[in-house]
């Protein structure tokens, strides 16, 4: 777990942060975060993926796993995707 947010003892949220190129991305989603949630007795979990490459293969696999789990009625971490790829600065555009 990278972050634990709580409001008193009764409300606990866990956030796991991974780069999209991390070879253990799927393991973190399927296994690692669930183990942390159980140990911490968390009420909800969030899996923050920072996309750092143009490849979306691992992200698509995560989204497929999330849909399958939700469709089967299982609780699953909420996936939050952030585009962390380098881009040209908006203040340095050419006319």
C-alpha positions as CSV (number, residue, x, y, z in Angstrom):
1,X,0.0,0.0,0.0
2,X,1.3,3.4,-0.8
3,X,-1.3,5.5,1.0
4,X,-3.8,4.9,3.7
5,X,-6.5,7.5,4.2
6,X,-8.8,7.4,7.2
7,X,-11.5,9.3,9.0
8,X,-11.3,8.0,12.5
9,X,-11.3,4.2,12.9
10,X,-14.4,3.4,10.9
11,X,-13.5,4.7,7.5
12,X,-10.3,3.6,5.8
13,X,-9.3,3.8,2.2
14,X,-6.1,2.4,0.6
15,X,-4.4,3.7,-2.5
16,X,-1.8,1.6,-4.4
17,X,0.2,3.6,-7.0
18,X,1.9,1.8,-9.9
19,X,3.5,2.9,-13.2
20,X,1.9,1.4,-16.3
21,X,5.2,-0.2,-17.2
22,X,5.6,-2.0,-13.9
23,X,5.8,-5.8,-14.6
24,X,3.8,-6.5,-11.4
25,X,1.0,-4.2,-12.4
26,X,-1.6,-7.0,-12.7
27,X,-0.3,-8.7,-9.5
28,X,-0.7,-5.5,-7.6
29,X,-4.3,-5.2,-8.7
30,X,-5.3,-8.8,-8.3
31,X,-3.4,-9.8,-5.2
32,X,-1.3,-7.2,-3.4
33,X,-3.9,-4.5,-2.8
34,X,-6.5,-7.1,-1.6
35,X,-4.0,-8.4,1.0
36,X,-3.3,-4.9,2.2
37,X,-7.0,-4.2,2.4
38,X,-7.7,-7.3,4.4
39,X,-4.8,-6.6,6.9
40,X,-5.9,-2.9,7.3
41,X,-9.7,-3.7,7.3
42,X,-10.1,-1.1,4.6
43,X,-13.5,-0.1,3.4
44,X,-12.5,0.8,-0.1
45,X,-9.4,0.5,-2.3
46,X,-8.1,2.5,-5.2
47,X,-5.5,1.4,-7.8
48,X,-3.8,4.5,-9.2
49,X,-2.0,3.8,-12.5
50,X,0.3,6.4,-13.9
51,X,0.6,5.8,-17.7
52,X,4.3,6.4,-18.6
53,X,4.5,4.8,-22.0
54,X,2.4,4.9,-25.1
55,X,1.5,1.2,-24.8
56,X,-1.9,0.5,-23.3
57,X,-1.7,-3.3,-23.2
58,X,-1.3,-3.6,-19.4
59,X,-3.9,-0.9,-18.8
60,X,-6.4,-2.7,-21.1
61,X,-5.8,-5.9,-19.3
62,X,-6.4,-4.3,-15.9
63,X,-9.7,-2.7,-17.2
64,X,-10.8,-6.1,-18.5
65,X,-10.0,-7.8,-15.1
66,X,-11.9,-5.0,-13.3
67,X,-15.0,-5.4,-15.6
68,X,-15.0,-9.2,-15.2
69,X,-14.7,-9.0,-11.4
70,X,-17.5,-6.4,-11.2
71,X,-19.7,-8.4,-13.6
72,X,-19.3,-11.5,-11.4
73,X,-20.3,-9.5,-8.3
74,X,-16.8,-9.4,-6.7
75,X,-15.5,-6.3,-4.9
76,X,-12.6,-4.8,-6.8
77,X,-10.4,-1.8,-6.5
78,X,-11.4,1.3,-8.3
79,X,-8.9,2.0,-11.1
80,X,-7.8,5.6,-11.5
81,X,-5.7,6.2,-14.6
82,X,-3.5,9.3,-14.9
83,X,-1.6,10.2,-18.0
84,X,2.0,10.8,-16.9
85,X,3.6,10.8,-20.3
86,X,5.9,13.7,-21.1
87,X,4.3,16.4,-23.3
88,X,5.5,19.7,-24.7
89,X,4.8,22.6,-22.5
90,X,1.7,24.6,-23.5
91,X,3.6,27.8,-23.0
92,X,6.2,26.8,-25.6
93,X,4.0,26.4,-28.7
94,X,5.1,27.6,-32.1
95,X,2.9,29.8,-34.3
